[in-house]
């Protein structure tokens, strides 16, 4: 008596299917492990780059400011010895000669402790000179110089007489009893001039900057994209945004790294930073987040190609094997009929 139930397949496809999906799962898992590993590698390599350039920025800042202090203190002491504080014309030759030595220097000046400039390079004797305590952009650094007894880096400002943005530097000049007798002041070009940090060659998309404790940028290079007539005032003429300060406040250590959103600088960046406490500066080197993503995707290219080749090849082999198995089953069933 014949049965209406078909006989079971001689070649059950389930083991083949199970092997196929097991291999697929293994390679997909390996791929996602590679995704995570390549992300960590890309981030670590770029962070290493940023730390390297930031260490150069910190070292060059310290070296540059120490050199400024030595030069300005020596010049100021010599001008006082020549009697320039009482008779400015006596110091004219020396101050002009010193100004010509450094092409990055916008100007040199000698001021009394009350803030009144008495001698300025490039300005003829007898011409009216400003009082540094009467100008908002120069008052704070002048007072800080007097209070601290050490060099002070002033907030960048636009010097109308020279039509330049400058970084002001103040150095107190003391007599043999340690009493303040004058303040030597200098203005250095915002573009860096002869500062050591101005000669660092950076890879594409990396930027570096110095942020003051009063939340103004002391230095930033390269400037955000755009017309420099607009980007220079917006970069140096106003404090950084409250949102940026809020994010930086979360950095509790003297050095570290973090993701930070910079609204004025095309969004999300990765920042490596270090405090320079003796000068009230925060040094930072940064790169747009998309540069890390791009580096990561480049590393993933080979793994992605291999996964695609395996998936396509494996699927083709599986279907061919399954088709042959079905043909075999059909042939066996036909012979058994």
C-alpha atoms as a printed R data frame, in Angstrom:
    type eleno elety resid chain resno      x       y      z
1   ATOM     1    CA   UNK     A     1  0.000   0.000  0.000
2   ATOM     2    CA   UNK     A     2  1.538   3.346 -1.037
3   ATOM     3    CA   UNK     A     3  1.772   6.218  1.399
4   ATOM     4    CA   UNK     A     4  0.707   9.792  0.482
5   ATOM     5    CA   UNK     A     5  3.490  11.216  2.662
6   ATOM     6    CA   UNK     A     6  6.632  12.221  0.762
7   ATOM     7    CA   UNK     A     7  9.777  10.501  1.957
8   ATOM     8    CA   UNK     A     8 12.220  12.693  3.889
9   ATOM     9    CA   UNK     A     9 15.013  14.392  1.897
10  ATOM    10    CA   UNK     A    10 18.145  12.325  1.617
11  ATOM    11    CA   UNK     A    11 20.187  15.580  1.893
12  ATOM    12    CA   UNK     A    12 18.752  17.806  4.601
13  ATOM    13    CA   UNK     A    13 19.632  21.486  3.723
14  ATOM    14    CA   UNK     A    14 19.505  22.641  7.339
15  ATOM    15    CA   UNK     A    15 23.140  21.782  8.232
16  ATOM    16    CA   UNK     A    16 24.341  23.676  5.144
17  ATOM    17    CA   UNK     A    17 22.159  26.649  5.995
18  ATOM    18    CA   UNK     A    18 23.330  26.596  9.615
19  ATOM    19    CA   UNK     A    19 26.987  26.518  8.545
20  ATOM    20    CA   UNK     A    20 26.409  29.399  6.133
21  ATOM    21    CA   UNK     A    21 24.767  31.633  8.741
22  ATOM    22    CA   UNK     A    22 27.388  30.694 11.350
23  ATOM    23    CA   UNK     A    23 30.160  31.812  8.987
24  ATOM    24    CA   UNK     A    24 28.259  34.975  8.111
25  ATOM    25    CA   UNK     A    25 27.803  35.767 11.811
26  ATOM    26    CA   UNK     A    26 31.498  35.169 12.525
27  ATOM    27    CA   UNK     A    27 32.711  37.473  9.741
28  ATOM    28    CA   UNK     A    28 30.185  40.211 10.597
29  ATOM    29    CA   UNK     A    29 31.266  40.046 14.246
30  ATOM    30    CA   UNK     A    30 34.932  40.242 13.198
31  ATOM    31    CA   UNK     A    31 34.087  43.225 11.007
32  ATOM    32    CA   UNK     A    32 32.433  45.144 13.852
33  ATOM    33    CA   UNK     A    33 35.405  44.385 16.075
34  ATOM    34    CA   UNK     A    34 37.610  45.854 13.329
35  ATOM    35    CA   UNK     A    35 35.306  48.885 13.146
36  ATOM    36    CA   UNK     A    36 35.795  49.546 16.876
37  ATOM    37    CA   UNK     A    37 39.542  48.869 16.778
38  ATOM    38    CA   UNK     A    38 40.128  51.141 13.772
39  ATOM    39    CA   UNK     A    39 38.122  53.931 15.441
40  ATOM    40    CA   UNK     A    40 40.265  53.714 18.568
41  ATOM    41    CA   UNK     A    41 43.445  53.606 16.454
42  ATOM    42    CA   UNK     A    42 42.401  56.626 14.358
43  ATOM    43    CA   UNK     A    43 41.473  58.628 17.445
44  ATOM    44    CA   UNK     A    44 44.663  57.642 19.278
45  ATOM    45    CA   UNK     A    45 46.922  58.531 16.337
46  ATOM    46    CA   UNK     A    46 45.339  61.948 15.832
47  ATOM    47    CA   UNK     A    47 45.416  62.623 19.585
48  ATOM    48    CA   UNK     A    48 49.134  61.785 19.537
49  ATOM    49    CA   UNK     A    49 49.630  64.333 16.757
50  ATOM    50    CA   UNK     A    50 47.713  66.978 18.684
51  ATOM    51    CA   UNK     A    51 49.709  66.313 21.863
52  ATOM    52    CA   UNK     A    52 52.950  66.679 19.934
53  ATOM    53    CA   UNK     A    53 52.012  70.026 18.406
54  ATOM    54    CA   UNK     A    54 50.519  71.271 21.661
55  ATOM    55    CA   UNK     A    55 53.727  70.448 23.536
56  ATOM    56    CA   UNK     A    56 55.608  72.529 20.944
57  ATOM    57    CA   UNK     A    57 53.141  75.397 21.446
58  ATOM    58    CA   UNK     A    58 53.536  75.280 25.235
59  ATOM    59    CA   UNK     A    59 57.321  75.125 25.066
60  ATOM    60    CA   UNK     A    60 57.563  77.892 22.465
61  ATOM    61    CA   UNK     A    61 55.191  80.126 24.436
62  ATOM    62    CA   UNK     A    62 57.267  79.813 27.585
63  ATOM    63    CA   UNK     A    63 60.534  80.346 25.704
64  ATOM    64    CA   UNK     A    64 59.208  83.332 23.749
65  ATOM    65    CA   UNK     A    65 57.823  85.121 26.803
66  ATOM    66    CA   UNK     A    66 60.999  84.529 28.801
67  ATOM    67    CA   UNK     A    67 62.997  86.014 25.930
68  ATOM    68    CA   UNK     A    68 60.623  88.984 25.751
69  ATOM    69    CA   UNK     A    69 61.021  89.579 29.467
70  ATOM    70    CA   UNK     A    70 64.823  89.498 29.318
71  ATOM    71    CA   UNK     A    71 65.004  91.823 26.318
72  ATOM    72    CA   UNK     A    72 62.452  94.345 27.586
73  ATOM    73    CA   UNK     A    73 63.824  94.380 31.120
74  ATOM    74    CA   UNK     A    74 67.341  94.998 29.808
75  ATOM    75    CA   UNK     A    75 66.137  97.704 27.420
76  ATOM    76    CA   UNK     A    76 64.043  99.414 30.086
77  ATOM    77    CA   UNK     A    77 66.889  99.409 32.582
78  ATOM    78    CA   UNK     A    78 69.234 100.911 30.006
79  ATOM    79    CA   UNK     A    79 66.705 103.618 29.077
80  ATOM    80    CA   UNK     A    80 66.290 104.516 32.763
81  ATOM    81    CA   UNK     A    81 70.083 104.658 33.155
82  ATOM    82    CA   UNK     A    82 70.259 107.063 30.191
83  ATOM    83    CA   UNK     A    83 67.687 109.328 31.842
84  ATOM    84    CA   UNK     A    84 64.942 108.683 29.260
85  ATOM    85    CA   UNK     A    85 62.207 108.758 31.894
86  ATOM    86    CA   UNK     A    86 62.937 112.429 32.615
87  ATOM    87    CA   UNK     A    87 64.254 113.366 29.164
88  ATOM    88    CA   UNK     A    88 62.785 110.971 26.563
89  ATOM    89    CA   UNK     A    89 65.005 112.231 23.732
90  ATOM    90    CA   UNK     A    90 67.995 110.628 25.449
91  ATOM    91    CA   UNK     A    91 66.544 107.187 24.762
92  ATOM    92    CA   UNK     A    92 65.426 107.827 21.193
93  ATOM    93    CA   UNK     A    93 68.413 106.283 19.413
94  ATOM    94    CA   UNK     A    94 68.386 103.131 21.551
95  ATOM    95    CA   UNK     A    95 64.668 102.461 21.320
96  ATOM    96    CA   UNK     A    96 64.614 102.943 17.558
97  ATOM    97    CA   UNK     A    97 67.603 100.659 17.111
98  ATOM    98    CA   UNK     A    98 65.959  97.938 19.193
99  ATOM    99    CA   UNK     A    99 62.715  98.319 17.252
100 ATOM   100    CA   UNK     A   100 64.540  97.791 13.941
101 ATOM   101    CA   UNK     A   101 66.130  94.544 15.145
102 ATOM   102    CA   UNK     A   102 62.816  92.647 15.423
103 ATOM   103    CA   UNK     A   103 60.607  92.850 12.299
104 ATOM   104    CA   UNK     A   104 57.719  91.273 14.165
105 ATOM   105    CA   UNK     A   105 57.591  94.107 16.675
106 ATOM   106    CA   UNK     A   106 55.009  96.796 15.998
107 ATOM   107    CA   UNK     A   107 56.412  99.234 18.533
108 ATOM   108    CA   UNK     A   108 58.251  99.820 21.829
109 ATOM   109    CA   UNK     A   109 57.349 102.209 24.621
110 ATOM   110    CA   UNK     A   110 58.487 103.390 28.048
111 ATOM   111    CA   UNK     A   111 55.805 104.370 30.568
112 ATOM   112    CA   UNK     A   112 55.786 105.869 34.054
113 ATOM   113    CA   UNK     A   113 54.133 103.910 36.907
114 ATOM   114    CA   UNK     A   114 51.044 106.131 36.500
115 ATOM   115    CA   UNK     A   115 50.567 104.718 33.001
116 ATOM   116    CA   UNK     A   116 51.726 107.723 31.018
117 ATOM   117    CA   UNK     A   117 53.907 106.827 28.032
118 ATOM   118    CA   UNK     A   118 56.921 109.091 27.717
119 ATOM   119    CA   UNK     A   119 58.796 107.461 24.847
120 ATOM   120    CA   UNK     A   120 57.447 105.407 21.923
121 ATOM   121    CA   UNK     A   121 59.363 104.131 18.920
122 ATOM   122    CA   UNK     A   122 58.302 105.742 15.660
123 ATOM   123    CA   UNK     A   123 56.591 108.662 17.421
124 ATOM   124    CA   UNK     A   124 58.531 111.963 17.333
125 ATOM   125    CA   UNK     A   125 59.552 113.563 20.630
126 ATOM   126    CA   UNK     A   126 57.121 116.163 21.882
127 ATOM   127    CA   UNK     A   127 54.067 114.512 20.322
128 ATOM   128    CA   UNK     A   128 51.173 113.719 22.686
129 ATOM   129    CA   UNK     A   129 51.223 110.123 23.917
130 ATOM   130    CA   UNK     A   130 48.381 108.118 25.515
131 ATOM   131    CA   UNK     A   131 48.093 106.956 29.101
132 ATOM   132    CA   UNK     A   132 47.891 103.162 29.261
133 ATOM   133    CA   UNK     A   133 45.622 103.303 32.318
134 ATOM   134    CA   UNK     A   134 43.058 105.380 30.469
135 ATOM   135    CA   UNK     A   135 42.434 102.856 27.685
136 ATOM   136    CA   UNK     A   136 40.263  99.784 28.395
137 ATOM   137    CA   UNK     A   137 42.294  97.580 26.068
138 ATOM   138    CA   UNK     A   138 45.591  98.385 27.844
139 ATOM   139    CA   UNK     A   139 44.550  99.062 31.462
140 ATOM   140    CA   UNK     A   140 44.216  95.490 32.731
141 ATOM   141    CA   UNK     A   141 47.591  94.234 31.545
142 ATOM   142    CA   UNK     A   142 49.336  97.373 32.823
143 ATOM   143    CA   UNK     A   143 47.833  97.005 36.310
144 ATOM   144    CA   UNK     A   144 48.542  93.255 36.331
145 ATOM   145    CA   UNK     A   145 52.170  93.967 35.451
146 ATOM   146    CA   UNK     A   146 52.490  96.386 38.384
147 ATOM   147    CA   UNK     A   147 50.761  94.038 40.829
148 ATOM   148    CA   UNK     A   148 52.657  90.885 39.856
149 ATOM   149    CA   UNK     A   149 56.095  92.362 39.286
150 ATOM   150    CA   UNK     A   150 56.461  90.076 36.268
151 ATOM   151    CA   UNK     A   151 55.849  90.130 32.533
152 ATOM   152    CA   UNK     A   152 52.220  90.349 31.439
153 ATOM   153    CA   UNK     A   153 50.764  89.427 28.081
154 ATOM   154    CA   UNK     A   154 48.008  91.926 27.303
155 ATOM   155    CA   UNK     A   155 44.770  91.300 25.448
156 ATOM   156    CA   UNK     A   156 45.157  91.712 21.657
157 ATOM   157    CA   UNK     A   157 43.784  94.983 20.326
158 ATOM   158    CA   UNK     A   158 43.757  97.095 17.182
159 ATOM   159    CA   UNK     A   159 46.401  99.815 17.302
160 ATOM   160    CA   UNK     A   160 44.966 102.683 15.257
161 ATOM   161    CA   UNK     A   161 48.289 104.490 14.853
162 ATOM   162    CA   UNK     A   162 49.823 101.460 13.131
163 ATOM   163    CA   UNK     A   163 46.604 100.033 11.654
164 ATOM   164    CA   UNK     A   164 47.583  96.639 13.063
165 ATOM   165    CA   UNK     A   165 46.279  94.111 15.553
166 ATOM   166    CA   UNK     A   166 48.969  93.626 18.196
167 ATOM   167    CA   UNK     A   167 49.775  91.511 21.228
168 ATOM   168    CA   UNK     A   168 50.920  93.914 23.991
169 ATOM   169    CA   UNK     A   169 53.647  92.871 26.421
170 ATOM   170    CA   UNK     A   170 54.392  94.692 29.707
171 ATOM   171    CA   UNK     A   171 57.503  94.300 31.862
172 ATOM   172    CA   UNK     A   172 58.051  96.192 35.152
173 ATOM   173    CA   UNK     A   173 61.367  97.987 35.570
174 ATOM   174    CA   UNK     A   174 62.641  98.053 39.171
175 ATOM   175    CA   UNK     A   175 65.433 100.037 40.798
176 ATOM   176    CA   UNK     A   176 68.197  98.553 42.941
177 ATOM   177    CA   UNK     A   177 65.878  98.602 45.993
178 ATOM   178    CA   UNK     A   178 63.189  96.674 44.118
179 ATOM   179    CA   UNK     A   179 60.861  99.671 43.702
180 ATOM   180    CA   UNK     A   180 58.873 100.123 40.501
181 ATOM   181    CA   UNK     A   181 60.226 103.022 38.463
182 ATOM   182    CA   UNK     A   182 58.765 102.365 34.998
183 ATOM   183    CA   UNK     A   183 57.038  99.844 32.753
184 ATOM   184    CA   UNK     A   184 58.539  98.766 29.465
185 ATOM   185    CA   UNK     A   185 55.898  97.921 26.890
186 ATOM   186    CA   UNK     A   186 55.959  96.366 23.432
187 ATOM   187    CA   UNK     A   187 53.425  95.469 20.774
188 ATOM   188    CA   UNK     A   188 53.993  92.370 18.662
189 ATOM   189    CA   UNK     A   189 52.161  91.650 15.449
190 ATOM   190    CA   UNK     A   190 49.100  89.433 15.919
191 ATOM   191    CA   UNK     A   191 50.369  87.335 12.997
192 ATOM   192    CA   UNK     A   192 53.151  86.068 15.204
193 ATOM   193    CA   UNK     A   193 56.151  88.025 13.996
194 ATOM   194    CA   UNK     A   194 59.285  86.408 15.347
195 ATOM   195    CA   UNK     A   195 57.520  84.396 18.055
196 ATOM   196    CA   UNK     A   196 58.568  80.766 18.055
197 ATOM   197    CA   UNK     A   197 55.000  79.521 17.752
198 ATOM   198    CA   UNK     A   198 54.547  81.469 14.498
199 ATOM   199    CA   UNK     A   199 57.003  79.151 12.743
200 ATOM   200    CA   UNK     A   200 55.336  75.813 13.473
201 ATOM   201    CA   UNK     A   201 54.254  74.016 10.303
202 ATOM   202    CA   UNK     A   202 50.916  72.334 10.925
203 ATOM   203    CA   UNK     A   203 49.313  69.419  9.044
204 ATOM   204    CA   UNK     A   204 46.049  70.162  7.206
205 ATOM   205    CA   UNK     A   205 43.041  70.930  9.439
206 ATOM   206    CA   UNK     A   206 44.992  71.145 12.719
207 ATOM   207    CA   UNK     A   207 44.717  74.495 14.523
208 ATOM   208    CA   UNK     A   208 46.379  75.817 17.658
209 ATOM   209    CA   UNK     A   209 45.556  78.645 20.018
210 ATOM   210    CA   UNK     A   210 46.211  80.363 23.325
211 ATOM   211    CA   UNK     A   211 43.215  81.315 25.462
212 ATOM   212    CA   UNK     A   212 43.596  83.957 28.170
213 ATOM   213    CA   UNK     A   213 42.058  83.724 31.643
214 ATOM   214    CA   UNK     A   214 39.834  86.683 30.740
215 ATOM   215    CA   UNK     A   215 38.340  84.476 27.987
216 ATOM   216    CA   UNK     A   216 39.914  86.325 25.059
217 ATOM   217    CA   UNK     A   217 42.094  84.535 22.533
218 ATOM   218    CA   UNK     A   218 45.741  85.542 22.651
219 ATOM   219    CA   UNK     A   219 46.694  83.650 19.515
220 ATOM   220    CA   UNK     A   220 44.915  81.375 17.033
221 ATOM   221    CA   UNK     A   221 46.312  79.805 13.879
222 ATOM   222    CA   UNK     A   222 45.181  79.309 11.246
223 ATOM   223    CA   UNK     A   223 42.191  81.613 11.528
224 ATOM   224    CA   UNK     A   224 38.700  80.263 10.743
225 ATOM   225    CA   UNK     A   225 37.798  80.327  7.055
226 ATOM   226    CA   UNK     A   226 36.573  83.644  5.697
227 ATOM   227    CA   UNK     A   227 37.664  87.191  4.942
228 ATOM   228    CA   UNK     A   228 40.463  88.130  7.364
229 ATOM   229    CA   UNK     A   229 38.980  91.627  7.702
230 ATOM   230    CA   UNK     A   230 36.058  89.932  9.448
231 ATOM   231    CA   UNK     A   231 37.673  86.894 11.055
232 ATOM   232    CA   UNK     A   232 40.463  88.805 12.857
233 ATOM   233    CA   UNK     A   233 38.108  91.145 14.788
234 ATOM   234    CA   UNK     A   234 35.666  88.320 15.536
235 ATOM   235    CA   UNK     A   235 38.517  86.077 16.738
236 ATOM   236    CA   UNK     A   236 40.409  88.581 18.900
237 ATOM   237    CA   UNK     A   237 37.976  91.428 19.510
238 ATOM   238    CA   UNK     A   238 35.473  89.547 21.674
239 ATOM   239    CA   UNK     A   239 35.600  86.770 24.272
240 ATOM   240    CA   UNK     A   240 34.918  83.190 23.244
241 ATOM   241    CA   UNK     A   241 31.279  82.123 23.408
242 ATOM   242    CA   UNK     A   242 29.652  81.187 26.750
243 ATOM   243    CA   UNK     A   243 28.949  77.702 25.375
244 ATOM   244    CA   UNK     A   244 32.653  77.179 24.676
245 ATOM   245    CA   UNK     A   245 33.547  78.365 28.183
246 ATOM   246    CA   UNK     A   246 30.967  76.031 29.691
247 ATOM   247    CA   UNK     A   247 32.556  73.086 27.924
248 ATOM   248    CA   UNK     A   248 36.074  74.117 28.916
249 ATOM   249    CA   UNK     A   249 34.956  74.431 32.549
250 ATOM   250    CA   UNK     A   250 34.327  70.682 32.508
251 ATOM   251    CA   UNK     A   251 38.070  70.141 32.000
252 ATOM   252    CA   UNK     A   252 39.165  69.706 35.597
253 ATOM   253    CA   UNK     A   253 42.835  68.891 35.025
254 ATOM   254    CA   UNK     A   254 45.796  70.981 33.919
255 ATOM   255    CA   UNK     A   255 46.075  68.951 30.745
256 ATOM   256    CA   UNK     A   256 43.836  66.578 28.856
257 ATOM   257    CA   UNK     A   257 41.668  66.053 25.797
258 ATOM   258    CA   UNK     A   258 37.988  66.436 24.994
259 ATOM   259    CA   UNK     A   259 35.390  66.826 22.274
260 ATOM   260    CA   UNK     A   260 34.257  70.432 22.070
261 ATOM   261    CA   UNK     A   261 31.703  72.271 19.944
262 ATOM   262    CA   UNK     A   262 33.009  75.599 18.621
263 ATOM   263    CA   UNK     A   263 30.150  77.602 17.055
264 ATOM   264    CA   UNK     A   264 32.531  80.181 15.530
265 ATOM   265    CA   UNK     A   265 34.862  77.555 14.084
266 ATOM   266    CA   UNK     A   266 32.691  75.166 12.075
267 ATOM   267    CA   UNK     A   267 31.348  73.014 14.878
268 ATOM   268    CA   UNK     A   268 32.570  69.877 16.631
269 ATOM   269    CA   UNK     A   269 36.314  69.468 17.248
270 ATOM   270    CA   UNK     A   270 38.681  67.262 19.212
271 ATOM   271    CA   UNK     A   271 40.894  69.310 21.541
272 ATOM   272    CA   UNK     A   272 44.120  68.565 23.394
273 ATOM   273    CA   UNK     A   273 44.896  71.243 25.990
274 ATOM   274    CA   UNK     A   274 47.419  72.231 28.674
275 ATOM   275    CA   UNK     A   275 47.470  75.067 31.192
276 ATOM   276    CA   UNK     A   276 50.377  77.541 31.282
277 ATOM   277    CA   UNK     A   277 49.604  78.828 34.761
278 ATOM   278    CA   UNK     A   278 52.498  81.272 35.090
279 ATOM   279    CA   UNK     A   279 51.140  83.305 32.174
280 ATOM   280    CA   UNK     A   280 47.422  82.698 32.680
281 ATOM   281    CA   UNK     A   281 47.048  80.896 29.363
282 ATOM   282    CA   UNK     A   282 45.413  77.716 28.138
283 ATOM   283    CA   UNK     A   283 47.237  76.202 25.158
284 ATOM   284    CA   UNK     A   284 45.187  74.033 22.837
285 ATOM   285    CA   UNK     A   285 45.613  72.114 19.591
286 ATOM   286    CA   UNK     A   286 42.488  70.938 17.819
287 ATOM   287    CA   UNK     A   287 41.129  69.258 14.726
288 ATOM   288    CA   UNK     A   288 37.608  69.021 13.289
289 ATOM   289    CA   UNK     A   289 35.796  65.852 14.320
290 ATOM   290    CA   UNK     A   290 35.106  64.995 10.689
291 ATOM   291    CA   UNK     A   291 38.873  64.624 10.117
292 ATOM   292    CA   UNK     A   292 38.957  61.781 12.660
293 ATOM   293    CA   UNK     A   293 35.931  60.182 11.002
294 ATOM   294    CA   UNK     A   294 37.612  60.451  7.587
295 ATOM   295    CA   UNK     A   295 40.791  58.818  8.900
296 ATOM   296    CA   UNK     A   296 38.689  56.049 10.453
297 ATOM   297    CA   UNK     A   297 36.802  55.401  7.204
298 ATOM   298    CA   UNK     A   298 40.077  55.193  5.297
299 ATOM   299    CA   UNK     A   299 41.279  52.500  7.691
300 ATOM   300    CA   UNK     A   300 37.982  50.616  7.288
301 ATOM   301    CA   UNK     A   301 38.174  50.493  3.492
302 ATOM   302    CA   UNK     A   302 40.095  47.209  3.233
303 ATOM   303    CA   UNK     A   303 38.037  45.450  5.923
304 ATOM   304    CA   UNK     A   304 34.809  46.621  4.265
305 ATOM   305    CA   UNK     A   305 35.943  45.370  0.851
306 ATOM   306    CA   UNK     A   306 36.898  41.978  2.304
307 ATOM   307    CA   UNK     A   307 33.527  41.685  4.052
308 ATOM   308    CA   UNK     A   308 31.662  42.526  0.833
309 ATOM   309    CA   UNK     A   309 33.718  39.991 -1.139
310 ATOM   310    CA   UNK     A   310 33.023  37.306  1.448
311 ATOM   311    CA   UNK     A   311 29.303  38.048  1.643
312 ATOM   312    CA   UNK     A   312 28.900  38.012 -2.126
313 ATOM   313    CA   UNK     A   313 31.132  34.984 -2.622
314 ATOM   314    CA   UNK     A   314 29.687  33.093  0.318
315 ATOM   315    CA   UNK     A   315 26.130  33.750 -0.816
316 ATOM   316    CA   UNK     A   316 26.965  32.544 -4.327
317 ATOM   317    CA   UNK     A   317 28.602  29.344 -3.023
318 ATOM   318    CA   UNK     A   318 25.714  28.700 -0.651
319 ATOM   319    CA   UNK     A   319 23.087  29.095 -3.370
320 ATOM   320    CA   UNK     A   320 25.035  26.918 -5.788
321 ATOM   321    CA   UNK     A   321 25.406  24.222 -3.150
322 ATOM   322    CA   UNK     A   322 21.732  24.473 -2.229
323 ATOM   323    CA   UNK     A   323 20.700  24.239 -5.884
324 ATOM   324    CA   UNK     A   324 22.826  21.139 -6.416
325 ATOM   325    CA   UNK     A   325 21.361  19.571 -3.297
326 ATOM   326    CA   UNK     A   326 17.815  20.228 -4.545
327 ATOM   327    CA   UNK     A   327 18.706  18.744 -7.941
328 ATOM   328    CA   UNK     A   328 20.173  15.682 -6.213
329 ATOM   329    CA   UNK     A   329 17.073  15.244 -4.081
330 ATOM   330    CA   UNK     A   330 14.872  15.516 -7.177
331 ATOM   331    CA   UNK     A   331 16.937  12.893 -8.997
332 ATOM   332    CA   UNK     A   332 16.771  10.475 -6.056
333 ATOM   333    CA   UNK     A   333 13.018  10.998 -5.736
334 ATOM   334    CA   UNK     A   334 12.591  10.319 -9.462
335 ATOM   335    CA   UNK     A   335 14.543   7.049 -9.265
336 ATOM   336    CA   UNK     A   336 12.515   5.946 -6.223
337 ATOM   337    CA   UNK     A   337  9.185   6.605 -7.938
